[in-house]
Amino acid sequence: MGNVMAATPVAGPTSPVVPPPVFMDEKPAPPTEPETISRNPGTVEDLHKKCKDVFPMPFEGARICVNKGLSNHFQISHTLTMGSMSPSGYRFGATYVGNRVLGPGEAFPVLLADIDPSGNLNTNILGAIGDRTKTKFVAQIQESQMVNNQFTADYRGDSYTASLTLASLDLVNRSGAAVGHYLQSVTRSFDLGSEIAYQQGPNVPGGGIAAVSALGRYTAGDNVISGTIAPHRINFCYYHRGIENMQVGVEVESDFRSKESTATFGYNVDVPKANMSFKGSVDSNWQVSAVMEKRLMPLPFTFMLSGHMVHGSPKGNFKLGCGLILG
């Protein structure tokens, strides 16, 4: 018999895998990105939203609001307002949110309404038809009559949004308004669109009038520039996020018919450690507004303090507001 150990091949040491040499002067090539990316630019209604959200919404008098969630889909609210300038009284509100989720923070249908003891009603109904079409209906009823109604439908494509709005339609008097919006994503940072508005009614000169406007928005990191150019009006907004908890916005609006222009500067500062937020604004007419919100943790309370002043006014126009939100 032969030697078994001699017949069996002996495995030698495996050769180590030597990686290719890396030179310090060589840098990895950056990933190539296409110049244009298919993205939806949103609606024209939100064109100036970044800047508008910075400005405060001052109020006058005292306000108490109690919010109560009855379920994951249903919530009610009680609001009591007391003031000499703003509408005072009690209002009851209800909100229903459906279980059809289309995206982060988007659930449909949504029904919002509030009513006062006199029967004056404000309602909003938001719905979705498929995954791309969203609808919104707004109605206002006062003294048993519908004084305002508006229907909007938005179709969101891969790189554009088309909208149609019908407002204050009256088939008997043949009056109403129609507005068409189109917003296109041109590049990753630039959006361009247009607006066509038509109004018809017995009080409209010539029976009907139409207007065309141009829209645009440029986004670069923490900066957003948006503008609207209409036949007799222009509106430009600039938004900038400075540090982590501070935002500023500037709006310039000019009306060629009245030959008036107004520039407004606003800021929004959040102080997370103190559970506080501040919003303030001042415009070229020396109107100064400010709103402070303080969350009274761990209680579910929010305290609000508002102030509005017109410098140089002969009557010393000053409004002070104080509010408390529970829930």
C-alpha positions in Angstrom: 0.0 0.0 0.0 1.2 3.4 -0.8 1.6 6.2 1.6 -1.8 7.9 1.9 -0.3 11.1 3.3 2.0 11.3 0.3 -1.0 10.9 -2.2 -3.0 13.7 -0.6 -2.0 17.2 -1.8 -0.7 19.5 0.9 -2.4 22.9 1.0 0.1 25.7 1.1 -0.4 29.0 2.7 -2.9 31.2 0.8 -1.5 34.3 -0.8 -2.8 37.5 0.8 -5.0 39.8 -1.4 -3.0 43.1 -1.8 -5.3 46.1 -2.4 -4.3 48.5 -5.1 -2.1 51.4 -3.9 -3.9 54.6 -3.0 -2.1 57.8 -3.8 -2.7 60.8 -1.5 -3.0 63.1 -4.5 -6.0 61.1 -6.0 -9.5 62.1 -4.9 -12.6 60.0 -5.5 -14.7 61.4 -8.2 -17.9 63.1 -6.9 -21.1 61.3 -7.9 -22.7 62.8 -11.0 -26.2 64.2 -10.7 -28.5 65.1 -13.4 -29.1 68.8 -14.0 -32.8 68.4 -13.6 -34.6 66.2 -11.2 -38.3 65.3 -11.5 -40.0 66.8 -8.5 -43.4 68.4 -7.8 -43.1 72.1 -7.0 -46.3 72.3 -4.9 -49.2 74.6 -5.5 -49.2 78.3 -6.3 -51.1 78.9 -3.1 -47.9 78.0 -1.2 -45.6 80.0 -3.4 -44.9 82.6 -0.7 -45.6 80.3 2.2 -42.1 80.2 3.6 -42.0 84.0 4.0 -45.6 84.4 5.0 -45.3 82.0 7.9 -42.6 84.2 9.5 -44.9 87.1 10.0 -47.0 87.3 13.2 -50.8 87.2 13.3 -51.7 89.8 16.0 -55.0 89.8 17.7 -56.8 92.2 20.1 -58.6 91.6 23.4 -58.8 88.3 25.3 -59.0 84.8 23.8 -59.5 81.4 25.4 -59.4 78.2 23.3 -60.0 74.7 24.6 -59.2 71.8 22.3 -60.4 68.3 23.1 -59.6 65.1 21.1 -62.4 62.6 21.2 -60.6 60.0 19.1 -57.7 59.7 16.7 -59.9 61.1 13.9 -62.2 63.6 15.7 -61.5 66.7 17.7 -63.7 69.6 19.0 -62.8 73.1 20.2 -64.4 75.9 22.2 -63.2 79.4 21.5 -64.2 82.5 23.5 -63.1 85.9 22.2 -63.6 89.3 24.0 -62.5 92.5 22.3 -63.8 95.9 21.1 -62.4 95.6 17.5 -62.4 92.0 16.5 -65.6 89.9 16.4 -66.4 88.8 19.9 -68.3 85.8 21.2 -68.3 82.1 21.5 -67.6 79.7 18.6 -67.8 75.9 18.5 -65.5 74.0 16.2 -65.1 70.4 15.0 -62.4 68.7 13.0 -62.5 65.2 11.4 -59.5 63.6 9.8 -59.9 60.4 7.7 -57.7 57.3 7.7 -56.6 57.5 4.0 -52.9 58.6 4.2 -51.2 59.8 1.1 -48.0 61.1 2.6 -46.4 62.5 5.7 -49.0 64.7 7.4 -51.5 64.1 4.6 -54.6 62.3 5.5 -58.0 62.5 3.8 -60.8 63.4 3.9 -60.6 66.4 6.3 -63.6 68.3 7.5 -63.3 71.5 9.5 -66.1 73.7 10.7 -66.9 76.3 13.3 -70.2 78.0 14.2 -71.4 80.7 16.6 -74.7 80.9 18.5 -76.2 83.0 15.7 -75.8 80.2 13.2 -72.9 81.8 11.2 -70.9 78.9 9.8 -67.4 78.5 8.3 -66.5 75.2 6.8 -63.6 73.6 4.9 -63.7 70.2 3.2 -60.5 68.7 1.8 -60.6 65.5 -0.3 -58.5 63.4 -2.6 -59.4 61.7 -5.9 -56.7 59.2 -6.5 -53.1 59.9 -5.5 -52.6 63.0 -7.6 -55.8 65.1 -7.5 -56.8 67.0 -4.3 -59.9 69.1 -3.8 -60.9 71.8 -1.4 -64.3 73.4 -0.8 -64.7 76.5 1.4 -68.1 78.0 2.3 -69.2 80.8 4.6 -72.8 81.2 5.7 -74.1 84.3 7.5 -77.7 85.1 8.4 -78.9 82.0 6.7 -77.3 83.0 3.4 -74.1 81.7 1.7 -72.0 84.8 1.3 -68.9 83.0 0.0 -68.1 79.7 -1.6 -64.9 78.5 -3.3 -63.9 75.2 -4.9 -60.3 74.3 -5.8 -58.9 71.2 -7.6 -55.2 70.5 -7.8 -53.5 68.0 -10.0 -49.9 67.2 -9.1 -47.8 65.7 -11.8 -44.2 64.5 -11.5 -42.8 67.9 -12.2 -45.8 70.3 -12.3 -49.0 71.3 -10.6 -52.1 72.5 -12.3 -55.0 74.1 -10.3 -58.4 75.4 -11.0 -60.4 77.6 -8.6 -64.1 78.6 -8.9 -65.3 81.3 -6.5 -68.6 83.0 -5.7 -70.5 81.3 -8.5 -74.0 82.6 -9.0 -75.8 81.0 -12.0 -78.9 83.2 -11.6 -77.0 86.5 -11.9 -74.3 84.9 -14.1 -71.5 86.1 -11.9 -68.4 84.5 -10.4 -64.7 84.2 -10.8 -62.4 81.5 -12.2 -58.6 81.2 -11.6 -56.2 78.8 -13.3 -52.7 78.1 -12.0 -49.8 76.2 -13.5 -46.4 75.8 -11.7 -43.6 73.9 -13.4 -40.3 72.7 -11.9 -37.6 73.8 -14.4 -34.5 72.8 -12.4 -33.7 71.6 -9.0 -33.9 75.2 -7.7 -36.1 77.1 -10.0 -39.9 77.0 -10.5 -41.8 79.0 -13.1 -45.6 79.3 -13.6 -48.5 81.5 -14.6 -51.9 82.5 -13.4 -55.0 83.3 -15.5 -58.0 84.9 -13.7 -61.4 85.8 -15.1 -64.3 87.5 -13.4 -67.8 88.1 -14.6 -70.7 89.9 -13.2 -73.1 92.8 -13.6 -70.8 95.1 -11.6 -67.7 94.3 -13.6 -66.8 96.8 -16.3 -67.7 95.4 -19.7 -69.4 92.4 -18.1 -66.1 90.5 -17.7 -62.4 91.0 -17.2 -59.4 88.8 -17.4 -55.8 89.1 -16.1 -52.6 87.1 -16.6 -49.8 86.9 -14.1 -46.3 85.4 -14.1 -44.9 83.5 -11.1 -41.5 82.3 -10.1 -39.5 80.9 -7.2 -35.8 80.2 -6.6 -34.5 78.0 -3.8 -30.9 77.9 -2.8 -30.3 76.0 0.5 -31.8 78.1 3.3 -32.8 81.0 1.0 -36.1 81.2 -1.0 -36.9 84.1 -3.4 -40.4 84.1 -4.9 -42.3 86.7 -6.9 -45.6 87.5 -8.7 -45.9 90.0 -11.5 -49.4 91.0 -12.4 -50.6 93.8 -14.8 -51.0 96.4 -12.1 -49.2 94.7 -9.1 -46.0 93.1 -8.2 -45.1 91.1 -5.1 -41.7 89.8 -4.1 -40.7 87.7 -1.0 -37.4 86.7 0.4 -37.0 84.0 3.1 -33.8 83.1 4.9 -33.1 80.7 7.8 -30.1 82.1 9.7 -29.3 79.9 12.6 -31.0 76.8 13.7 -33.9 78.5 15.5 -34.1 81.8 13.7 -35.9 82.7 10.4 -36.3 86.1 8.7 -38.5 87.2 5.8 -38.9 90.3 3.7 -41.9 91.2 1.5 -42.2 94.0 -1.0 -45.6 94.7 -2.6 -46.4 97.5 -5.1 -49.7 98.6 -6.5 -49.3 100.7 -9.7 -53.0 101.9 -9.7 -52.8 103.4 -6.2 -49.1 104.2 -6.6 -48.3 102.7 -3.2 -45.6 100.3 -2.1 -45.1 98.5 1.2 -42.1 96.7 2.5 -42.4 94.4 5.5 -39.6 92.8 7.5 -40.4 89.9 9.8 -38.6 87.4 12.1 -39.4 84.2 13.9 -37.2 83.0 16.8 -37.7 79.8 18.7 -36.2 79.2 22.2 -36.6 75.4 22.8 -35.0 75.5 26.3 -37.6 78.0 27.4 -40.5 76.5 25.4 -41.0 79.9 23.8 -41.3 81.4 20.3 -41.4 85.0 19.1 -42.7 86.5 15.9 -42.4 90.1 15.0 -42.7 92.4 12.0 -42.3 96.1 11.0 -43.3 97.7 7.7 -42.6 100.9 5.8 -45.8 102.4 7.2 -44.3 102.0 10.7 -46.7 99.3 11.8 -45.1 97.1 14.4 -46.5 93.7 15.4 -45.3 91.0 17.7 -46.7 87.7 19.1 -45.2 85.7 21.9 -46.1 82.0 22.7 -45.1 80.3 25.8 -45.8 76.6 26.3 -46.5 75.9 30.0 -44.9 72.5 30.3 -45.7 69.9 31.6 -49.3 71.2 31.4 -50.9 71.2 28.0 -51.3 75.0 28.1 -50.0 77.7 25.7 -50.0 81.3 26.8 -50.0 84.0 24.0 -49.3 87.7 24.2 -49.9 90.0 21.2 -49.2 93.6 20.5 -49.7 95.9 17.5 -48.9 99.6 17.2 -48.9 102.2 14.4 -46.2 104.8 15.1 -47.1 108.3 14.2 -50.8 107.7 14.3 -52.7 110.8 15.8 -54.9 108.6 17.9 -51.9 106.5 19.2 -53.3 103.3 17.7 -52.3 100.4 19.9 -53.8 97.0 20.3 -53.0 94.4 23.0 -54.1 90.8 23.1 -53.8 88.0 25.6 -54.7 84.4 25.0 -54.6 80.9 26.5 -54.9 77.6 24.6 -55.8 74.4 26.5 -55.1 71.2 24.8 
